[in-house]
């Protein structure tokens, strides 16, 4: 008897429908799987045989052929165990084929016949929904993650015996009805009220959060660079439903989802060590997985001690920073991962860390300072919009500096984002940092005085075209923070002040 069961296969973070066709015919007892299955799928025959026998069912002593259609696409993942087992049960007449119509099956089998949770359930369910499959059977541990997809009936199952009883009408499916919560939990986050006397840094953080601008903070040890960076997620708006889906898909494929929650509800904050490899940063592996830049999607990627990173590694980020996505090539197959994040970096001005400090003498020679500066390539630094110098705050200034809470900053950031959301409602962008080409001229109108100031700076400072565009985008964000429709002279002046690191690095 020939049967067909639906599941899906993941490529990158997206999934496409796969039909598992099973045919049991005369011949020597054997089980063959075709349709470009991976080694994991080929090994499924032993898990399926043991699972069916331990669940009280006979494994057919005939020739079993399983085809994974479309046969032209490579299949990967242990979640094929369950649909293959269901196909065998239908072909043997143990369960009704009618119950499998319009149903997708996802799950790994243990030798005892229980369903084991798998990675990538969210993109798999999304792929099934897009193909018109509106009921999906999953392991109980994956139900919360799968339920994030709206308008799909999620049926958590513990083992093969329970599934057979449900498919034969002896027992009703349990429907997972818990509503996923995507509310931002701010109480557990560090607050900016603990940061005192760093008004320039707080201003740059608000501009960064308001429009997704990258931020580089250079300063002596103890100035508070890491402290500021770790608090940036506390001022960012909560993830939308669509963003929750995007981020959770990435973490699901990478295998980083929490077993308790099953979804990512807070904006990611990733802080890789400076010894990170290119594959770990960008993504890769034999079967490509997301790297740190994708795990930071819709959140913050913090590169602490930026000059200590290998130059060739951080230079690989130049294109992803511009495009918001990374393509990983393995075995002739290109896999795309999204990576639209806020880049926040911190570094010391020299090897000892005290070049330019008023209180501690620098121990580096001019040559050592120059070598340390050159560890960061100019093209990479050009791609970071906001660049500031941070000094340590002492004595009276520290005590008298006013407190600014994360809630206060978040309110202003949200207001600026609402302005941008309304402005770009007919465009394929959401934030000022994503402006490019014709859109910059269309949405960044400025007064004659502002245009003249920018032109003079461009001609006198020999700034690159990229920096020229970034100054305009920063000025647009500053104007939005002031609720101004047009960019004024003071907005351009302030925008240019956020290139302080350029002056230091270019100082010979």
Secondary structure, 3 states (H helix, E strand, C coil): CEEEEEEEEEECCEEEEEEEEEEEECCCCEEEEECCECHHHHCHHHHHHHHHHHCCCCCCCCEEEEEEECCCCCECCCCHHHHHHHHHHHHCCCCCHHHHCCEEECCEECCCCEEECCCCHHHHHHHHHHCCCCEEEEEHHHHHHHCCCCCCEEEEECEHHHHHHHHCCCCCCCECCCCCCCCCCCCCCCCHHHCCCCHHHHHHHHHHHHHCCCEEEEECCCCCHHHHHHCHHHHCCCCCHHHHHHHHHHHHHHCCCCCCCCCCCCCCEECCCCCCCHHHHHEECCCCEECHHHHCCCCEEEECCHHHCCHHHHHCHHHHHHHCEEEEEECCEEEEEECCCEEEEEECCCCCCCCCCCCCCCCCCHHHHHHHHCCCCHHHHHCCCEEEEECCCCHHHHHHCCCCCHHHHHHHHHHHHHHHHHHCCCCCCCCHHHCCCHHHHHHCCECHHHHHHHHHHHHHHCCCHHHHHHHHHHHHHHHHHCCCCCECHHHHHHHHHCEHHHHHHHCC
